[in-house]
Amino acid sequence: MTQTQWFPVAGVKLAAIEAGIKKANRKDLVVIEVAEGSRVAGVFTTNRFQAAPVRVARRNLAETAPRYLMINTGYANAGTGDKGFAYCEETCLLLSELAHCPPAAVLPFSTGVIGQAFPMKPFEDGLPLALDALDEHGWGRAAEGIMTTDTVPKVASRRIELDGDTITITGIAKGAGMIKPNMATMLGFIATDAKVAQPLLNQWVKSLADRSFNRITVDGDTSTNDACMLIASGQAGEEISDADGRPAALLHQALEAVFVDLAQALIRDAEGATKFVSIEVSGADSDQDAQAVAETIGHSPLVKTALFASDPNWGRILAAVGRAPIEHLEVEKVSVWLDDVQIVAEGGVADSYTEEQGARVMARPDITIRVDLGTGDGRGQVWTCDFSYDYVKINAEYRT
C-alpha cells in the first residue's frame, strides 16, 4: 500500500489540473517544477517503438539541466510519426515560453492510447493554470493526475538523518497493465532534496530501477512510453559523490525503499488483480539466470490463471522453470515451495506434500513462490499478480 501522508521535497513543486485532454472532470495534466541547480537522471523504455515524448525527453535530458517535467494522460503520442513528434515539441515550447526557460529544459511524458496524437488546445489553456497551481504539497494531486487504468494513486515517502541534516525522499508512480521488466507501462517520478553528484545520480537511477520497477510484471508487455526519473534538488546537506561512503549508502537504502514501495504498489493495483505474488529464485549459476527463471514464472499465463483460481497446479511452475532461457539446469536438483509448503523436492513432488496444503496457501491474497535450482549462488526476484476475468475485460474495453 502507498502512504496517505507524505513529505514535501524542498526545491520541488507539483500541480495537476483538469485540462480536458481526453475526458472531462479528471486530472490529466501534471507539471513538476524543480529548483534551478537540481540534477535529474532517468531510465526509459527499451521498446524500440518509443513514443515521441520518450525520444524528446531523452534528447532534452542530454542537452541541459531540466527545470520542468510535463506529464499528460489520455493519449500516449506513440505511433504518431512526425506529427506526434512536432506536437510534443510544441508542448515543450509552450511551457518554456510561459516559464521563461529553454525548451530543452522541459521533459515531456505521455501515457494513454497508442496511435493517437493529443489535441493542442488543452495544453494551451491548461499549462498557465498548472503553473499557477504549483505547490510543494502537490504530490497527491500529481499522483492522481498521472493515472490511467490505475484505481488508486501511488505515493511513497521517507525521511532520514544524514550527518545532522534531514533528508526527504518522495515519489509517485502509475501503471496497472502492460507491465514487464525493462521497463513497463509505468511512469515514476522520485525526488530527494539531497545534493547528489550527477554521475552518481545517473548510476543510481539505473540500479534502483533494476531493484524495483524492473522486477515487476503484470502481463509480459513492455510499453512504448515508460520512464523513471530521479530528481536531486540539492536543497539539503552536503554533496554526495562517493558511492562507497556512509552518507551514500544510507541515502541509497532509503531511495531503494521508496522505489520498491512504488513498484509493489503497481502490482497490488494491477488490472483485475486479486493476489500479490513474490517469486524468489535461488541456487542458480548466476543472478542473471535466477532472474530469467523468476521472470519466466511471472510471465506465465498458466501460472497466473492457476493463482486466480487458487489452484495449486504446481506442474505449471515446473514447466515454466524448465523453459526458462538458461543454459544449465539440473532438474533433479530443483525444489519449489509455496510459502512454507514444499511442493517439489529433487525435481519431483515432495513426499510430505498434499493438495490440501497447496490449496491453503493458494487461497491467500499474498503468496511467495520460492524456487531453489540447487547448482549455484545466483538469486533473482520478481513481483507479479494473478490473471482474472477483469484483466481481460479491462483490456478488451480499453478503447471503448
TILUM-556917 format. One line per field, with one value per residue (C-alpha): x, y, z; chain; residue in three letters. Coordinates in Angstrom, 2 decimals, m for minus. Example, Ala and Ser with C-alpha at 12.3 -4.5 7.8 and 13.67 -1.06 7.14 Angstrom:
2
xx	12.30;13.67
yy	m4.50;m1.06
zz	7.80;7.14
unit	A;A
code	ala;ser
//
This chain:
400
xx	0.00;1.13;1.16;m1.71;0.74;3.97;6.65;7.26;10.68;12.39;13.01;10.20;6.68;3.86;0.45;m2.29;m5.23;m8.27;m7.23;m9.80;m7.19;m9.38;m12.11;m13.79;m13.67;m10.43;m6.91;m4.89;m2.10;0.71;3.63;6.60;8.95;12.44;14.67;17.48;20.60;18.66;20.06;17.86;18.56;16.29;15.78;13.37;11.59;13.64;10.78;12.18;8.84;9.43;6.81;7.55;7.80;10.37;12.53;12.20;12.78;15.92;17.27;16.47;17.89;21.19;21.27;20.60;19.56;15.76;13.55;10.13;8.60;5.24;3.00;m0.29;m2.69;m5.27;m3.02;0.39;1.52;3.19;3.00;2.07;5.02;6.35;3.08;3.22;6.87;6.07;3.14;5.38;7.99;5.27;4.03;7.59;7.84;4.52;5.64;9.11;7.68;5.35;8.09;10.87;13.26;14.77;12.52;15.19;14.70;11.25;10.94;7.64;5.90;2.65;0.51;m2.70;m3.91;m1.21;m1.59;m3.32;m1.73;m3.24;m5.10;m3.09;m5.76;m5.92;m2.19;m2.56;m5.33;m4.11;m0.40;m0.87;m3.29;m0.84;2.00;m0.24;m1.15;2.41;2.73;5.35;2.45;1.06;2.32;m1.08;m2.82;0.03;m0.23;m3.91;m3.11;m0.82;m3.24;m4.73;m6.30;m4.95;m7.64;m5.64;m2.82;0.63;2.80;5.71;7.87;10.79;12.86;16.33;19.08;22.46;25.22;22.76;20.71;17.15;16.87;13.49;12.54;9.08;7.88;4.83;4.18;1.45;0.84;m1.58;m1.24;1.21;3.79;7.00;10.61;12.79;10.51;6.69;3.66;4.69;5.82;7.79;8.99;11.06;12.68;15.04;16.31;19.76;22.63;23.91;26.63;25.31;27.46;26.28;22.64;22.93;24.32;21.70;18.61;19.62;20.49;17.38;15.10;16.68;15.93;12.29;10.42;12.42;11.34;7.61;5.41;1.66;1.27;4.68;4.12;6.73;5.26;6.29;6.14;7.53;10.13;11.51;13.06;15.18;15.49;18.00;17.12;20.27;18.47;19.71;23.05;26.50;27.09;27.30;29.66;31.39;29.27;31.21;30.75;28.32;26.05;25.70;24.89;22.19;20.63;20.68;18.98;16.20;15.78;15.53;12.77;10.73;11.36;10.33;7.23;6.06;6.88;5.00;2.07;1.74;1.39;m1.09;m3.24;m2.66;m5.58;m8.04;m5.50;m6.70;m3.29;0.19;2.84;6.55;8.72;12.12;14.71;17.97;20.65;21.22;24.57;24.26;21.96;21.06;19.91;17.92;16.20;15.40;13.71;11.75;10.55;9.53;7.35;5.96;5.07;3.32;m0.43;m0.98;0.70;m1.20;m4.61;m3.95;m3.18;m6.50;m8.34;m6.40;m5.45;m2.13;m1.27;2.46;3.24;2.80;5.57;7.90;7.11;8.00;11.29;12.09;11.60;13.43;16.20;19.18;21.86;22.32;19.51;19.70;16.04;16.80;18.15;15.13;13.00;9.87;7.86;4.53;5.08;6.10;4.86;7.41;5.75;8.79;11.96;14.78;12.75;9.61;6.68;7.80;6.86;5.27;3.16;m0.66;m3.10;m4.83;m1.60;m1.19;m4.80;m4.49;m1.57;m3.08;m6.17;m4.08;m4.01;m0.20;1.80;5.50;6.71;10.25;12.47;15.93;17.79;20.48;23.50;24.96;24.63;22.64;19.48;16.59;13.20;10.00;6.75;3.65;m0.08;m2.75;m4.81;m8.52;m11.61;m11.43;m7.99;m9.44;m12.47;m10.42;m8.13;m10.87;m12.78;m9.76;m10.63;m14.40
yy	0.00;3.55;6.16;8.51;11.12;12.21;14.82;17.76;17.87;21.26;22.54;20.55;21.82;19.98;20.74;18.62;20.11;19.03;20.10;18.02;16.28;13.23;13.19;15.90;16.10;14.23;15.38;14.78;17.35;17.43;19.84;19.34;22.27;21.63;24.31;25.75;23.67;20.44;17.30;14.84;11.34;8.86;5.47;4.83;2.01;m0.48;m0.88;0.19;1.75;4.60;7.31;10.88;12.11;9.43;10.50;14.19;13.69;11.63;14.25;17.17;15.42;15.03;18.69;20.74;20.68;20.17;22.69;21.26;17.83;17.75;14.68;14.11;11.19;10.09;9.85;8.15;10.04;6.82;5.55;9.08;9.76;13.22;14.88;13.45;14.43;18.00;18.19;17.01;19.66;22.30;21.49;21.85;25.23;26.35;25.55;27.02;30.34;30.53;29.53;31.57;28.68;26.96;24.37;21.74;22.34;20.72;16.92;15.63;12.37;10.89;7.88;6.52;5.16;4.36;5.63;8.93;12.35;14.60;17.87;21.07;23.36;21.67;22.37;25.96;26.56;24.29;24.98;28.53;27.12;24.40;26.87;28.99;25.90;24.69;23.67;21.71;19.78;18.73;15.13;13.55;15.50;14.77;11.04;11.23;13.22;10.57;7.64;5.71;2.34;2.66;2.60;4.39;6.96;5.74;7.87;6.83;8.93;8.64;10.93;10.12;11.90;12.32;13.92;16.14;17.07;15.88;14.39;13.83;11.42;11.37;9.73;8.94;6.27;4.98;1.72;m1.18;m3.10;m3.54;m4.14;m6.06;m5.51;m3.16;m1.37;m1.26;0.95;2.87;6.36;7.04;10.36;10.22;13.27;13.96;17.25;15.72;17.03;14.17;14.42;13.86;10.79;9.09;10.03;8.53;5.33;5.15;5.60;2.54;0.35;1.43;0.75;m2.69;m3.36;m2.25;m1.35;m3.85;m6.64;m6.34;m7.94;m7.97;m9.33;m9.52;m6.48;m3.72;m0.33;2.39;5.20;4.24;6.24;6.56;9.84;10.54;14.18;15.57;19.19;19.81;21.82;19.79;18.52;18.28;16.94;13.16;11.95;8.93;5.83;3.94;6.45;6.08;9.00;7.47;4.05;5.43;7.59;4.76;2.46;4.99;5.64;1.91;1.62;4.29;2.71;m0.72;0.65;2.24;m0.80;m3.14;m0.70;m1.02;m4.79;m4.55;m2.30;m4.28;m4.59;m7.09;m8.48;m10.36;m11.60;m10.20;m12.80;m12.75;m15.10;m15.79;m17.90;m19.04;m21.64;m20.54;m20.42;m16.62;m13.79;m13.37;m16.98;m16.70;m13.56;m15.26;m18.15;m15.78;m13.75;m16.85;m17.98;m14.48;m14.10;m17.46;m17.07;m20.64;m19.96;m16.70;m18.19;m21.01;m18.36;m16.65;m19.96;m20.76;m24.00;m25.50;m26.69;m26.77;m28.54;m25.18;m23.73;m26.61;m26.21;m22.51;m23.30;m25.85;m23.44;m20.50;m19.20;m20.51;m22.90;m25.06;m26.72;m29.95;m30.84;m33.43;m30.63;m28.31;m27.65;m25.47;m24.01;m22.20;m20.01;m22.54;m25.62;m27.60;m28.97;m30.17;m31.83;m33.09;m32.44;m34.34;m33.99;m33.76;m36.79;m34.53;m32.53;m32.72;m30.90;m29.55;m27.80;m26.26;m25.12;m23.46;m21.33;m20.53;m19.07;m16.35;m12.80;m12.64;m15.65;m16.40;m18.92;m19.95;m21.96;m23.37;m24.60;m26.22;m25.50;m22.14;m18.92;m16.80;m15.08;m13.31;m11.88;m10.80;m9.35;m10.22;m10.89;m13.29;m13.08;m12.59;m12.23;m8.48;m8.21;m9.44;m7.17;m4.05;m4.55;m5.66;m2.47;m0.14;1.96;1.70
zz	0.00;m0.61;2.10;2.87;4.18;2.59;2.96;0.64;m1.00;m0.87;m4.38;m6.00;m6.73;m8.48;m9.99;m11.53;m13.38;m15.39;m18.88;m20.77;m22.89;m23.46;m20.80;m18.76;m14.98;m14.42;m13.64;m16.79;m16.99;m14.44;m14.21;m11.90;m11.31;m9.96;m8.48;m10.54;m9.97;m9.48;m11.03;m12.89;m14.19;m15.90;m17.48;m20.32;m22.09;m24.07;m26.55;m29.93;m30.91;m28.48;m28.14;m29.19;m25.56;m24.74;m27.67;m26.83;m23.09;m23.70;m26.07;m23.77;m20.73;m22.56;m23.62;m20.49;m16.85;m16.66;m14.89;m15.70;m16.21;m18.02;m17.99;m19.78;m19.67;m22.23;m25.26;m25.41;m28.53;m29.70;m33.26;m34.39;m36.70;m37.47;m36.47;m32.98;m32.60;m33.69;m31.25;m28.44;m29.20;m29.43;m25.92;m24.61;m26.36;m24.87;m21.35;m21.83;m23.02;m20.03;m17.58;m19.23;m19.72;m22.78;m24.48;m23.79;m20.06;m20.35;m20.21;m21.67;m20.70;m22.03;m21.21;m22.67;m26.00;m28.56;m32.12;m31.42;m31.05;m28.42;m29.12;m28.55;m27.11;m23.68;m23.32;m24.48;m21.98;m19.21;m18.85;m17.46;m14.89;m13.96;m13.42;m11.19;m9.15;m8.43;m4.79;m2.82;m1.27;m4.66;m4.62;m4.01;m6.75;m9.15;m8.36;m9.36;m12.48;m13.99;m13.53;m16.45;m15.55;m12.01;m9.34;m6.62;m6.67;m5.62;m3.36;m1.13;1.18;3.62;5.84;7.12;9.04;7.33;9.38;11.20;8.12;7.49;4.01;2.36;m0.43;m2.01;m5.20;m7.30;m9.92;m12.20;m14.01;m13.79;m17.06;m19.94;m17.23;m17.92;m16.85;m18.94;m18.41;m18.30;m18.85;m15.84;m15.05;m11.92;m10.50;m7.34;m5.77;m2.90;m1.51;m1.10;m3.20;m5.35;m7.97;m11.50;m12.29;m9.11;m9.78;m13.29;m11.79;m9.06;m11.20;m13.23;m10.24;m8.32;m11.30;m11.64;m7.97;m8.27;m11.46;m13.50;m11.14;m11.72;m14.35;m14.88;m18.40;m20.06;m22.31;m22.45;m23.27;m25.68;m23.11;m19.73;m17.86;m14.36;m13.26;m10.20;m9.09;m6.59;m5.82;m3.76;m1.08;1.91;3.17;1.66;m1.84;m2.08;m4.77;m3.22;m3.78;m1.13;1.69;4.60;3.51;0.04;1.48;3.79;1.08;m1.46;1.05;1.65;m2.07;m2.71;m0.10;m1.93;m5.35;m4.08;m2.31;m5.55;m7.71;m5.40;m5.27;m9.06;m8.73;m5.87;m8.10;m11.29;m13.69;m12.25;m9.76;m6.69;m5.47;m4.90;m5.71;m4.87;m6.91;m5.35;m7.15;m5.58;m6.28;m9.87;m11.65;m11.79;m10.74;m14.42;m14.66;m11.45;m12.72;m16.04;m14.21;m11.96;m14.93;m16.89;m13.99;m13.51;m17.19;m17.49;m18.20;m16.99;m13.65;m13.28;m14.06;m11.59;m8.99;m9.70;m9.30;m6.09;m7.84;m6.60;m10.10;m9.40;m12.66;m14.37;m12.20;m13.08;m16.78;m16.56;m14.81;m17.49;m20.40;m18.85;m21.16;m19.18;m20.41;m17.33;m15.38;m13.41;m12.92;m10.25;m8.01;m8.29;m5.20;m5.01;m2.14;m1.89;1.17;3.86;1.99;m0.03;m3.14;m5.11;m3.85;m6.08;m9.22;m8.15;m5.81;m2.17;m0.03;2.59;0.14;m0.01;m2.25;0.85;1.88;m1.55;m1.74;1.68;0.50;m2.89;m1.23;0.41;m1.04;m0.68;m1.89;m2.24;m4.83;m3.90;m6.26;m5.45;m8.54;m6.42;m8.60;m7.53;m5.56;m8.04;m6.84;m8.54;m7.64;m9.40;m8.07;m10.06;m9.75;m10.97;m14.17;m13.52;m15.69;m15.01;m16.62;m19.92;m19.57;m18.79;m21.78;m24.16;m23.41;m23.11;m26.17;m25.87
unit	A;A;A;A;A;A;A;A;A;A;A;A;A;A;A;A;A;A;A;A;A;A;A;A;A;A;A;A;A;A;A;A;A;A;A;A;A;A;A;A;A;A;A;A;A;A;A;A;A;A;A;A;A;A;A;A;A;A;A;A;A;A;A;A;A;A;A;A;A;A;A;A;A;A;A;A;A;A;A;A;A;A;A;A;A;A;A;A;A;A;A;A;A;A;A;A;A;A;A;A;A;A;A;A;A;A;A;A;A;A;A;A;A;A;A;A;A;A;A;A;A;A;A;A;A;A;A;A;A;A;A;A;A;A;A;A;A;A;A;A;A;A;A;A;A;A;A;A;A;A;A;A;A;A;A;A;A;A;A;A;A;A;A;A;A;A;A;A;A;A;A;A;A;A;A;A;A;A;A;A;A;A;A;A;A;A;A;A;A;A;A;A;A;A;A;A;A;A;A;A;A;A;A;A;A;A;A;A;A;A;A;A;A;A;A;A;A;A;A;A;A;A;A;A;A;A;A;A;A;A;A;A;A;A;A;A;A;A;A;A;A;A;A;A;A;A;A;A;A;A;A;A;A;A;A;A;A;A;A;A;A;A;A;A;A;A;A;A;A;A;A;A;A;A;A;A;A;A;A;A;A;A;A;A;A;A;A;A;A;A;A;A;A;A;A;A;A;A;A;A;A;A;A;A;A;A;A;A;A;A;A;A;A;A;A;A;A;A;A;A;A;A;A;A;A;A;A;A;A;A;A;A;A;A;A;A;A;A;A;A;A;A;A;A;A;A;A;A;A;A;A;A;A;A;A;A;A;A;A;A;A;A;A;A;A;A;A;A;A;A;A;A;A;A;A;A;A;A;A;A;A;A;A;A;A;A;A;A;A;A;A;A;A;A;A;A;A;A;A;A
code	met;thr;gln;thr;gln;trp;phe;pro;val;ala;gly;val;lys;leu;ala;ala;ile;glu;ala;gly;ile;lys;lys;ala;asn;arg;lys;asp;leu;val;val;ile;glu;val;ala;glu;gly;ser;arg;val;ala;gly;val;phe;thr;thr;asn;arg;phe;gln;ala;ala;pro;val;arg;val;ala;arg;arg;asn;leu;ala;glu;thr;ala;pro;arg;tyr;leu;met;ile;asn;thr;gly;tyr;ala;asn;ala;gly;thr;gly;asp;lys;gly;phe;ala;tyr;cys;glu;glu;thr;cys;leu;leu;leu;ser;glu;leu;ala;his;cys;pro;pro;ala;ala;val;leu;pro;phe;ser;thr;gly;val;ile;gly;gln;ala;phe;pro;met;lys;pro;phe;glu;asp;gly;leu;pro;leu;ala;leu;asp;ala;leu;asp;glu;his;gly;trp;gly;arg;ala;ala;glu;gly;ile;met;thr;thr;asp;thr;val;pro;lys;val;ala;ser;arg;arg;ile;glu;leu;asp;gly;asp;thr;ile;thr;ile;thr;gly;ile;ala;lys;gly;ala;gly;met;ile;lys;pro;asn;met;ala;thr;met;leu;gly;phe;ile;ala;thr;asp;ala;lys;val;ala;gln;pro;leu;leu;asn;gln;trp;val;lys;ser;leu;ala;asp;arg;ser;phe;asn;arg;ile;thr;val;asp;gly;asp;thr;ser;thr;asn;asp;ala;cys;met;leu;ile;ala;ser;gly;gln;ala;gly;glu;glu;ile;ser;asp;ala;asp;gly;arg;pro;ala;ala;leu;leu;his;gln;ala;leu;glu;ala;val;phe;val;asp;leu;ala;gln;ala;leu;ile;arg;asp;ala;glu;gly;ala;thr;lys;phe;val;ser;ile;glu;val;ser;gly;ala;asp;ser;asp;gln;asp;ala;gln;ala;val;ala;glu;thr;ile;gly;his;ser;pro;leu;val;lys;thr;ala;leu;phe;ala;ser;asp;pro;asn;trp;gly;arg;ile;leu;ala;ala;val;gly;arg;ala;pro;ile;glu;his;leu;glu;val;glu;lys;val;ser;val;trp;leu;asp;asp;val;gln;ile;val;ala;glu;gly;gly;val;ala;asp;ser;tyr;thr;glu;glu;gln;gly;ala;arg;val;met;ala;arg;pro;asp;ile;thr;ile;arg;val;asp;leu;gly;thr;gly;asp;gly;arg;gly;gln;val;trp;thr;cys;asp;phe;ser;tyr;asp;tyr;val;lys;ile;asn;ala;glu;tyr;arg;thr
//
